[in-house]
């Protein structure tokens, strides 16, 4: 399944990466039923400390942001929709078999998706550069020096601005 540029719509792709393009990052759920690939580096990696994400992931949540059209998936995830910190809906996708949380599509950031860092096959190569909802951050959680920007709340405007700048650079 290839995500089209419209929010939440998808279509089947016969050849997800045309000749000459390379898969740069890949991952999936624990049982392997759902997989994803992309030829791009993330536009942004951030840590969310909100109570909603913490409850759904079991701890602080770290996500890698991509344009929806930049990620190819196979398999059919289940979707759980809830209100995000912005007050708008967030569509969370997870494996129906093993329950692995894979990615979220926040309506406040239409056209973008945040892939759970732990879902990447090689997640150790990534570090968050920003964190949001620091007013809900667990007291024992420390920064190793990788966090460059911290926001008490969701910083939706700032994140959208950064994503748009990175999207423009991709051509």
DRENPA-3360 file (N, C-alpha, C; in nm, 2 decimals, always signed):
BEGIN
1 = XXXXXXXX = +0.09/-0.12/+0.00/+0.00/+0.00/+0.00/+0.09/+0.12/+0.00 ~ +0.06/+0.22/-0.08/+0.14/+0.34/-0.09/+0.04/+0.46/-0.04 ~ +0.09/+0.54/+0.05/+0.01/+0.65/+0.09/+0.01/+0.76/-0.01 ~ -0.10/+0.80/-0.05/-0.11/+0.91/-0.15/-0.10/+1.04/-0.07 ~ -0.09/+1.16/-0.14/-0.06/+1.28/-0.07/-0.19/+1.33/+0.01 ~ -0.30/+1.28/-0.02/-0.42/+1.31/+0.06/-0.42/+1.24/+0.19 ~ -0.47/+1.31/+0.30/-0.46/+1.25/+0.43/-0.55/+1.13/+0.44 ~ -0.48/+1.02/+0.49/-0.56/+0.90/+0.52/-0.60/+0.82/+0.40;
9 = XXXXXXXX = -0.57/+0.86/+0.28/-0.60/+0.78/+0.16/-0.49/+0.69/+0.12 ~ -0.52/+0.58/+0.06/-0.41/+0.50/+0.02/-0.45/+0.43/-0.12 ~ -0.34/+0.38/-0.19/-0.36/+0.31/-0.31/-0.26/+0.20/-0.32 ~ -0.28/+0.10/-0.39/-0.18/-0.01/-0.41/-0.08/+0.04/-0.51 ~ +0.05/+0.01/-0.47/+0.16/+0.05/-0.56/+0.22/-0.08/-0.62 ~ +0.23/-0.09/-0.75/+0.29/-0.21/-0.81/+0.44/-0.21/-0.79 ~ +0.51/-0.10/-0.80/+0.65/-0.10/-0.78/+0.68/+0.02/-0.69 ~ +0.68/+0.00/-0.56/+0.69/+0.12/-0.47/+0.82/+0.20/-0.49;
17 = XXXXXXXX = +0.93/+0.14/-0.53/+1.05/+0.22/-0.55/+1.10/+0.19/-0.69 ~ +1.08/+0.28/-0.78/+1.13/+0.26/-0.92/+1.28/+0.24/-0.92 ~ +1.32/+0.18/-1.03/+1.46/+0.14/-1.05/+1.55/+0.26/-1.03 ~ +1.66/+0.24/-0.95/+1.75/+0.35/-0.92/+1.73/+0.40/-0.78 ~ +1.61/+0.39/-0.72/+1.58/+0.43/-0.59/+1.62/+0.32/-0.49 ~ +1.67/+0.36/-0.37/+1.71/+0.27/-0.27/+1.63/+0.28/-0.15 ~ +1.60/+0.17/-0.08/+1.54/+0.17/+0.05/+1.64/+0.22/+0.15 ~ +1.61/+0.33/+0.22/+1.71/+0.38/+0.31/+1.68/+0.34/+0.45;
25 = XXXXXXXX = +1.55/+0.33/+0.49/+1.51/+0.29/+0.62/+1.39/+0.19/+0.61 ~ +1.38/+0.10/+0.70/+1.26/+0.01/+0.69/+1.24/-0.04/+0.83 ~ +1.12/-0.10/+0.85/+1.08/-0.15/+0.98/+0.95/-0.22/+0.97 ~ +0.89/-0.24/+1.09/+0.76/-0.30/+1.10/+0.72/-0.34/+1.24 ~ +0.62/-0.42/+1.24/+0.57/-0.46/+1.37/+0.65/-0.58/+1.42 ~ +0.62/-0.63/+1.54/+0.69/-0.74/+1.61/+0.67/-0.87/+1.53 ~ +0.55/-0.90/+1.49/+0.52/-1.03/+1.43/+0.55/-1.03/+1.28 ~ +0.58/-0.91/+1.22/+0.61/-0.90/+1.07/+0.50/-0.89/+0.98;
33 = XXXXXXXX = +0.37/-0.88/+1.03/+0.26/-0.87/+0.94/+0.25/-0.74/+0.87 ~ +0.30/-0.63/+0.93/+0.30/-0.50/+0.87/+0.45/-0.45/+0.86 ~ +0.49/-0.41/+0.74/+0.62/-0.36/+0.72/+0.61/-0.22/+0.65 ~ +0.72/-0.14/+0.66/+0.72/-0.01/+0.59/+0.87/+0.01/+0.54 ~ +0.88/+0.09/+0.44/+1.01/+0.12/+0.38/+1.00/+0.27/+0.33 ~ +1.11/+0.33/+0.33/+1.12/+0.47/+0.28/+1.26/+0.49/+0.22 ~ +1.28/+0.57/+0.13/+1.41/+0.61/+0.07/+1.46/+0.74/+0.13 ~ +1.39/+0.79/+0.23/+1.42/+0.92/+0.29/+1.46/+0.91/+0.43;
41 = XXXXXXXX = +1.54/+1.01/+0.47/+1.57/+1.03/+0.62/+1.45/+1.10/+0.68 ~ +1.43/+1.09/+0.81/+1.31/+1.16/+0.87/+1.33/+1.31/+0.85 ~ +1.22/+1.39/+0.84/+1.23/+1.53/+0.84/+1.26/+1.59/+0.98 ~ +1.21/+1.51/+1.08/+1.23/+1.56/+1.22/+1.21/+1.43/+1.31 ~ +1.29/+1.43/+1.42/+1.27/+1.32/+1.52/+1.24/+1.40/+1.65 ~ +1.13/+1.36/+1.71/+1.10/+1.43/+1.83/+1.04/+1.33/+1.94 ~ +1.06/+1.38/+2.06/+1.01/+1.30/+2.18/+0.88/+1.37/+2.23 ~ +0.78/+1.29/+2.24/+0.65/+1.35/+2.30/+0.64/+1.29/+2.44;
49 = XXXXXXXX = +0.62/+1.38/+2.53/+0.60/+1.34/+2.67/+0.46/+1.35/+2.72 ~ +0.36/+1.37/+2.63/+0.22/+1.38/+2.67/+0.17/+1.25/+2.73 ~ +0.07/+1.26/+2.82/+0.02/+1.15/+2.88/-0.05/+1.05/+2.79 ~ -0.11/+1.10/+2.68/-0.18/+1.02/+2.58/-0.08/+0.92/+2.51 ~ +0.03/+0.99/+2.46/+0.13/+0.90/+2.39/+0.20/+0.81/+2.49 ~ +0.23/+0.85/+2.61/+0.29/+0.77/+2.71/+0.20/+0.65/+2.74 ~ +0.07/+0.67/+2.75/-0.02/+0.56/+2.78/-0.02/+0.46/+2.66 ~ -0.02/+0.51/+2.54/-0.03/+0.42/+2.42/+0.10/+0.35/+2.40;
57 = XXXXXXXX = +0.21/+0.41/+2.43/+0.34/+0.35/+2.40/+0.40/+0.28/+2.52 ~ +0.35/+0.31/+2.64/+0.41/+0.25/+2.76/+0.52/+0.33/+2.83 ~ +0.56/+0.44/+2.76/+0.67/+0.53/+2.81/+0.67/+0.65/+2.72 ~ +0.77/+0.73/+2.73/+0.78/+0.85/+2.64/+0.78/+0.80/+2.50 ~ +0.72/+0.87/+2.41/+0.71/+0.83/+2.27/+0.80/+0.91/+2.19 ~ +0.88/+0.84/+2.10/+0.97/+0.91/+2.01/+0.92/+0.87/+1.87 ~ +0.91/+0.98/+1.78/+0.86/+0.96/+1.65/+0.95/+1.02/+1.54 ~ +0.95/+0.96/+1.43/+1.02/+1.01/+1.31/+0.92/+1.06/+1.21;
65 = XXXXXXXX = +0.92/+1.19/+1.18/+0.82/+1.25/+1.09/+0.86/+1.24/+0.94 ~ +0.76/+1.20/+0.86/+0.78/+1.18/+0.72/+0.65/+1.24/+0.65 ~ +0.67/+1.28/+0.52/+0.55/+1.31/+0.44/+0.48/+1.17/+0.42 ~ +0.35/+1.17/+0.42/+0.28/+1.05/+0.40/+0.32/+0.98/+0.27 ~ +0.34/+1.05/+0.16/+0.37/+0.99/+0.03/+0.51/+0.93/+0.03 ~ +0.60/+0.96/+0.13/+0.73/+0.91/+0.13/+0.75/+0.77/+0.19 ~ +0.64/+0.71/+0.24/+0.65/+0.58/+0.31/+0.56/+0.48/+0.24 ~ +0.62/+0.37/+0.21/+0.55/+0.25/+0.16/+0.52/+0.15/+0.27;
73 = XXXXXXXX = +0.40/+0.10/+0.27/+0.36/+0.00/+0.37/+0.31/-0.13/+0.31 ~ +0.32/-0.24/+0.37/+0.26/-0.36/+0.33/+0.18/-0.41/+0.46 ~ +0.07/-0.47/+0.44/-0.01/-0.52/+0.55/-0.12/-0.41/+0.58 ~ -0.22/-0.45/+0.66/-0.33/-0.37/+0.69/-0.33/-0.34/+0.84 ~ -0.30/-0.22/+0.89/-0.30/-0.20/+1.03/-0.45/-0.17/+1.08 ~ -0.47/-0.17/+1.21/-0.59/-0.13/+1.27/-0.57/+0.02/+1.30 ~ -0.67/+0.09/+1.32/-0.66/+0.24/+1.35/-0.74/+0.27/+1.48 ~ -0.68/+0.35/+1.56/-0.74/+0.40/+1.68/-0.73/+0.55/+1.68;
81 = XXXXXXXX = -0.84/+0.62/+1.69/-0.84/+0.77/+1.68/-0.87/+0.83/+1.81 ~ -0.79/+0.93/+1.85/-0.82/+1.00/+1.98/-0.79/+1.15/+1.96 ~ -0.82/+1.23/+2.05/-0.79/+1.37/+2.05/-0.64/+1.39/+2.09 ~ -0.57/+1.47/+2.01/-0.43/+1.50/+2.04/-0.42/+1.62/+2.13 ~ -0.30/+1.66/+2.16/-0.28/+1.78/+2.24/-0.32/+1.91/+2.18 ~ -0.33/+1.91/+2.04/-0.37/+2.02/+1.97/-0.53/+2.04/+1.98 ~ -0.60/+1.94/+2.03/-0.74/+1.94/+2.03/-0.80/+1.87/+1.90 ~ -0.71/+1.85/+1.80/-0.75/+1.78/+1.68/-0.73/+1.63/+1.69;
89 = XXXXXXXX = -0.79/+1.55/+1.60/-0.77/+1.41/+1.61/-0.64/+1.36/+1.56 ~ -0.59/+1.25/+1.62/-0.47/+1.18/+1.59/-0.51/+1.04/+1.55 ~ -0.48/+0.99/+1.44/-0.51/+0.85/+1.39/-0.39/+0.76/+1.41 ~ -0.40/+0.68/+1.51/-0.29/+0.59/+1.55/-0.31/+0.45/+1.48 ~ -0.20/+0.40/+1.42/-0.21/+0.28/+1.35/-0.12/+0.17/+1.41 ~ -0.17/+0.05/+1.43/-0.10/-0.05/+1.50/-0.13/-0.19/+1.43 ~ -0.05/-0.29/+1.46/-0.07/-0.42/+1.41/-0.19/-0.49/+1.48 ~ -0.28/-0.54/+1.40/-0.40/-0.61/+1.46/-0.36/-0.74/+1.53;
97 = XXXXXXXX = -0.25/-0.80/+1.49/-0.20/-0.93/+1.54/-0.12/-0.91/+1.67 ~ -0.01/-0.84/+1.67/+0.08/-0.83/+1.78/+0.06/-0.70/+1.86 ~ -0.01/-0.60/+1.81/-0.04/-0.48/+1.88/+0.06/-0.37/+1.87 ~ +0.17/-0.39/+1.80/+0.28/-0.29/+1.79/+0.22/-0.16/+1.73 ~ +0.25/-0.05/+1.81/+0.21/+0.08/+1.76/+0.32/+0.12/+1.65 ~ +0.27/+0.15/+1.53/+0.36/+0.17/+1.42/+0.37/+0.32/+1.38 ~ +0.26/+0.39/+1.36/+0.27/+0.53/+1.32/+0.14/+0.60/+1.35 ~ +0.15/+0.73/+1.36/+0.03/+0.82/+1.38/+0.02/+0.92/+1.28;
105 = XXXXXXXX = -0.10/+0.96/+1.25/-0.13/+1.07/+1.15/-0.21/+1.18/+1.22 ~ -0.15/+1.28/+1.27/-0.22/+1.39/+1.33/-0.29/+1.48/+1.24 ~ -0.42/+1.51/+1.26/-0.49/+1.60/+1.17/-0.43/+1.74/+1.17 ~ -0.37/+1.77/+1.29/-0.31/+1.91/+1.30/-0.19/+1.92/+1.20 ~ -0.14/+1.81/+1.16/-0.02/+1.81/+1.06/-0.06/+1.73/+0.94 ~ -0.17/+1.76/+0.88/-0.22/+1.69/+0.76/-0.11/+1.67/+0.66 ~ -0.10/+1.55/+0.61/+0.00/+1.52/+0.50/+0.13/+1.46/+0.56 ~ +0.14/+1.45/+0.69/+0.25/+1.40/+0.76/+0.22/+1.28/+0.85;
113 = XXXXXXXX = +0.32/+1.20/+0.88/+0.30/+1.09/+0.97/+0.42/+1.07/+1.06 ~ +0.40/+1.03/+1.18/+0.51/+1.01/+1.27/+0.52/+0.86/+1.30 ~ +0.63/+0.80/+1.25/+0.66/+0.66/+1.27/+0.72/+0.64/+1.41 ~ +0.67/+0.54/+1.48/+0.73/+0.51/+1.61/+0.88/+0.47/+1.60 ~ +0.97/+0.53/+1.67/+1.11/+0.50/+1.65/+1.14/+0.35/+1.67 ~ +1.08/+0.29/+1.77/+1.10/+0.15/+1.80/+1.06/+0.06/+1.69 ~ +0.98/+0.10/+1.59/+0.93/+0.02/+1.48/+1.04/+0.01/+1.37 ~ +1.14/+0.09/+1.37/+1.25/+0.08/+1.27/+1.33/-0.04/+1.30;
121 = XXXXXXXX = +1.38/-0.11/+1.19/+1.47/-0.22/+1.21/+1.60/-0.18/+1.28 ~ +1.65/-0.06/+1.25/+1.77/-0.01/+1.31/+1.74/+0.12/+1.38 ~ +1.67/+0.12/+1.49/+1.63/+0.25/+1.55/+1.74/+0.31/+1.63 ~ +1.85/+0.25/+1.65/+1.97/+0.30/+1.72/+2.03/+0.42/+1.65 ~ +2.01/+0.43/+1.52/+2.08/+0.53/+1.44/+2.01/+0.67/+1.46 ~ +1.89/+0.67/+1.52/+1.82/+0.80/+1.53/+1.83/+0.85/+1.67 ~ +1.82/+0.99/+1.68/+1.81/+1.06/+1.81/+1.71/+1.17/+1.80 ~ +1.63/+1.19/+1.90/+1.54/+1.31/+1.89/+1.61/+1.44/+1.90;
129 = XXXXXXXX = +1.57/+1.54/+1.83/+1.63/+1.67/+1.83/+1.54/+1.77/+1.91 ~ +1.41/+1.73/+1.92/+1.32/+1.82/+1.99/+1.23/+1.74/+2.08 ~ +1.17/+1.80/+2.18/+1.08/+1.73/+2.27/+0.96/+1.83/+2.29 ~ +0.84/+1.77/+2.31/+0.72/+1.85/+2.33/+0.65/+1.79/+2.46 ~ +0.57/+1.88/+2.51/+0.49/+1.85/+2.63/+0.59/+1.82/+2.75 ~ +0.69/+1.90/+2.76/+0.79/+1.88/+2.87/+0.73/+1.90/+3.01 ~ +0.61/+1.97/+3.01/+0.54/+1.99/+3.14/+0.48/+1.85/+3.19 ~ +0.48/+1.75/+3.11/+0.44/+1.62/+3.15/+0.55/+1.51/+3.15;
137 = XXXXXXXX = +0.67/+1.56/+3.13/+0.79/+1.47/+3.12/+0.81/+1.40/+3.25 ~ +0.84/+1.27/+3.24/+0.87/+1.19/+3.36/+1.00/+1.24/+3.42 ~ +1.00/+1.26/+3.55/+1.11/+1.32/+3.62/+1.24/+1.25/+3.60 ~ +1.24/+1.12/+3.59/+1.36/+1.04/+3.57/+1.42/+1.03/+3.43 ~ +1.35/+1.09/+3.34/+1.39/+1.08/+3.20/+1.49/+1.20/+3.17 ~ +1.61/+1.16/+3.13/+1.72/+1.26/+3.10/+1.75/+1.27/+2.96 ~ +1.81/+1.38/+2.92/+1.85/+1.41/+2.78/+2.00/+1.38/+2.77 ~ +2.04/+1.31/+2.67/+2.19/+1.28/+2.65/+2.26/+1.39/+2.58;
145 = XXXXXXXX = +2.19/+1.50/+2.56/+2.25/+1.61/+2.48/+2.20/+1.63/+2.34 ~ +2.12/+1.53/+2.30/+2.07/+1.54/+2.16/+1.95/+1.64/+2.14 ~ +1.88/+1.66/+2.25/+1.76/+1.75/+2.24/+1.81/+1.90/+2.22 ~ +1.77/+1.96/+2.11/+1.81/+2.10/+2.09/+1.70/+2.20/+2.12 ~ +1.57/+2.15/+2.11/+1.46/+2.24/+2.14/+1.36/+2.17/+2.23 ~ +1.31/+2.24/+2.33/+1.21/+2.18/+2.42/+1.09/+2.28/+2.43 ~ +0.97/+2.22/+2.43/+0.85/+2.30/+2.44/+0.76/+2.24/+2.55 ~ +0.70/+2.32/+2.63/+0.61/+2.28/+2.74/+0.48/+2.22/+2.68;
153 = XXXXXXXX = +0.44/+2.27/+2.57/+0.31/+2.22/+2.51/+0.35/+2.16/+2.37 ~ +0.25/+2.14/+2.28/+0.27/+2.07/+2.16/+0.35/+2.13/+2.05 ~ +0.36/+2.27/+2.05/+0.44/+2.34/+1.95/+0.41/+2.30/+1.81 ~ +0.28/+2.29/+1.79/+0.23/+2.25/+1.65/+0.28/+2.34/+1.54 ~ +0.26/+2.47/+1.57/+0.30/+2.57/+1.47/+0.45/+2.55/+1.43 ~ +0.54/+2.54/+1.54/+0.68/+2.53/+1.52/+0.71/+2.40/+1.44 ~ +0.65/+2.29/+1.48/+0.68/+2.17/+1.41/+0.63/+2.17/+1.26 ~ +0.52/+2.23/+1.24/+0.47/+2.24/+1.10/+0.57/+2.32/+1.02;
161 = XXXXXXXX = +0.62/+2.43/+1.07/+0.71/+2.52/+1.00/+0.84/+2.44/+0.97 ~ +0.89/+2.37/+1.06/+1.01/+2.29/+1.04/+0.99/+2.18/+0.94 ~ +0.87/+2.11/+0.94/+0.84/+2.01/+0.84/+0.83/+2.07/+0.70 ~ +0.77/+2.19/+0.69/+0.75/+2.25/+0.56/+0.89/+2.29/+0.50 ~ +0.98/+2.34/+0.59/+1.11/+2.38/+0.54/+1.18/+2.25/+0.49 ~ +1.17/+2.14/+0.57/+1.24/+2.02/+0.52/+1.17/+1.96/+0.40 ~ +1.04/+1.97/+0.39/+0.98/+1.93/+0.27/+1.02/+2.00/+0.14 ~ +1.04/+2.13/+0.16/+1.08/+2.22/+0.04/+1.22/+2.17/+0.00;
169 = XXX = +1.31/+2.13/+0.09/+1.44/+2.09/+0.06/+1.45/+1.96/-0.01 ~ +1.34/+1.88/+0.00/+1.34/+1.75/-0.07/+1.31/+1.76/-0.21 ~ +1.26/+1.87/-0.26/+1.23/+1.89/-0.40/+1.11/+1.83/-0.44;
% end
